[in-house]
Amino acid sequence: MSQDFWSFCLLKLEQELPSQQFKTWIKPMLAEDGDGDPPGLRLVVPNQFFLNFVRDRYLPRIAELGTEFFGSQRSFELMARAGAVRTAAPPAPAAGRPPLNGGRPAAPPALVDDEPPPKPVRRPSAKAAASGTAYDKTRLNPEFTFDNLVTGRANDLARAAAVQVAQNPGASYNPLFVYGGVGLGKTHLIHALG
């Protein structure tokens, strides 16, 4: 009886939840017959974090679906068991009751995401970086130079360090860390350095 309900629950939640949430939190749970009269349902999850998350976010909805399916309230128990994850399709429904989903398994056999991985970010080649086109595509403001920086007591040391880095890259002040209040020229210095 618990497997019939869990198949029903999986179908409903798959329709209601975003695909990634369903695959991450609902699909991995295992259903077992629980204790009590009438018998409830025990949902087995892989760890305590998983248990807390499912209890807070999804257990109230699962209980509502239980009332809808059974016609009365049932008890639902969450249990953390190391290594408990769904790796195969659930068993077929009991004889005499038609399958809820047209005979196909309620969940695919594996927990693998069917979406392709994101494509890697393309970076310009060394040849393109050496040409002028790479500089043209940067977001550096060419109007920010060392010559037109307003220098004062608050940013004089930072300007001297940035000029030193520009004249001898990688030698001193590596890495250069610029910290200061608002309006002291930090962005101006970094753009001039670039």
C-alpha positions in Angstrom: 0.0 0.0 0.0 2.8 2.4 0.8 4.4 1.9 -2.6 1.2 2.7 -4.4 0.9 5.9 -2.4 4.5 6.8 -2.9 4.1 6.3 -6.7 1.1 8.6 -6.6 3.0 11.1 -4.5 6.0 11.1 -6.8 3.8 11.8 -9.8 2.0 14.7 -8.0 5.2 16.3 -6.7 7.0 15.9 -10.0 4.2 18.0 -11.6 4.2 20.6 -8.8 7.9 21.2 -8.1 10.7 22.5 -10.4 12.6 19.7 -11.9 15.9 20.3 -10.0 14.1 20.4 -6.6 12.3 17.2 -7.4 15.4 15.4 -8.5 17.4 16.6 -5.6 15.0 16.2 -2.6 12.0 14.0 -3.5 13.3 11.4 -6.0 16.1 10.0 -3.8 13.8 9.1 -0.9 12.9 5.5 -0.3 9.4 4.6 1.0 8.7 1.8 3.5 5.6 0.7 5.4 5.4 2.6 8.7 4.0 1.6 12.1 0.6 2.4 13.5 -3.0 1.6 12.9 -3.8 2.4 10.1 -0.2 1.9 8.9 1.7 5.0 8.0 4.6 5.6 5.7 8.3 5.8 6.6 10.4 7.9 4.2 14.1 7.0 4.4 16.6 9.7 3.5 20.5 9.5 3.3 21.4 11.9 6.2 20.2 14.2 8.9 20.6 17.4 6.8 18.4 15.8 4.1 15.9 14.8 6.8 15.7 18.3 8.3 15.3 19.9 4.9 12.5 17.5 3.7 10.7 17.8 7.0 10.6 21.6 6.9 9.9 22.0 3.2 8.1 19.0 1.8 6.5 16.8 4.6 3.4 19.0 5.0 2.6 18.6 1.3 3.3 14.9 1.4 0.9 14.6 4.4 -1.8 16.5 2.3 -1.3 14.1 -0.5 -1.6 11.2 1.9 -5.0 12.5 3.1 -6.1 12.9 -0.6 -4.9 9.3 -1.5 -6.1 7.4 1.6 -9.2 9.5 2.4 -8.0 10.0 6.0 -4.9 11.2 7.8 -1.9 8.8 8.1 1.3 9.1 10.0 4.4 10.0 8.1 7.9 9.3 9.6 11.2 10.5 8.3 14.3 8.4 9.0 17.9 9.0 8.2 19.9 5.9 7.1 23.4 6.2 5.7 23.5 5.1 2.1 19.8 5.2 1.6 19.1 6.5 -1.9 16.8 5.4 -4.7 18.9 3.6 -7.3 16.2 1.5 -9.0 12.6 2.0 -10.1 9.9 1.3 -7.4 8.1 -2.1 -7.5 5.0 -2.6 -9.6 1.6 -1.7 -8.1 -0.3 -4.4 -6.2 -2.5 -6.7 -8.3 -6.1 -5.6 -8.8 -5.2 -1.9 -8.8 -4.3 -0.2 -12.1 -0.9 1.5 -12.3 -1.2 5.2 -11.6 1.2 6.2 -14.4 0.3 4.0 -17.4 2.7 1.2 -16.4 5.9 3.1 -16.7 8.2 3.4 -13.7 7.6 6.4 -11.4 11.2 7.4 -11.5 14.1 6.6 -13.9 16.6 4.0 -12.5 19.4 6.5 -11.9 19.8 9.8 -10.2 21.6 11.3 -13.1 20.6 14.7 -14.4 19.5 14.5 -18.1 20.5 18.1 -18.8 23.9 18.7 -20.5 26.6 20.4 -18.4 27.1 24.1 -18.9 29.5 25.0 -21.7 32.9 26.4 -20.4 33.6 30.1 -20.6 35.8 31.0 -23.5 38.8 33.1 -22.7 40.9 34.9 -25.3 44.0 33.2 -26.5 47.5 34.6 -25.8 47.7 35.7 -29.4 44.4 37.7 -29.1 45.5 39.1 -25.7 48.7 40.4 -27.3 46.8 42.1 -30.1 45.0 45.4 -29.5 41.6 43.7 -29.8 41.8 42.1 -26.3 42.4 45.5 -24.7 39.5 46.9 -26.6 37.2 44.3 -25.2 38.1 45.0 -21.6 35.9 47.1 -19.4 38.8 49.4 -18.4 38.1 53.1 -18.6 41.0 54.7 -20.6 40.3 58.0 -19.0 41.5 56.7 -15.6 45.3 57.3 -15.7 48.0 57.9 -13.1 48.4 61.4 -14.5 44.9 62.6 -13.9 44.4 61.0 -10.5 43.8 63.5 -7.8 46.5 62.7 -5.2 46.3 63.6 -1.6 47.4 62.3 1.9 44.7 59.7 1.8 45.8 57.9 -1.4 49.4 58.9 -1.9 50.9 55.6 -0.7 48.4 53.6 -2.8 49.3 55.6 -5.9 53.0 55.0 -5.3 52.5 51.2 -4.9 50.3 51.1 -8.0 52.9 53.0 -10.1 55.6 50.6 -8.8 53.5 47.6 -9.9 52.9 49.1 -13.3 56.6 49.7 -13.9 57.7 46.3 -12.5 54.9 43.8 -12.9 55.2 40.8 -10.6 58.3 42.1 -8.8 57.0 44.0 -5.8 53.6 44.4 -4.2 52.5 41.1 -5.6 49.6 40.9 -5.0 48.6 44.5 -4.7 45.8 45.0 -2.2 44.0 48.3 -2.2 41.7 49.2 0.7 40.2 52.5 1.6 37.1 54.6 2.1 34.7 55.9 -0.5 36.0 58.4 -3.0 39.7 58.0 -2.5 40.5 56.7 -6.0 40.7 52.9 -5.6 38.8 52.2 -8.9 40.8 55.0 -10.6 44.1 53.3 -9.5 43.1 49.8 -10.6 41.9 51.1 -14.0 45.1 53.0 -14.5 47.1 50.0 -13.5 45.2 47.8 -16.1 
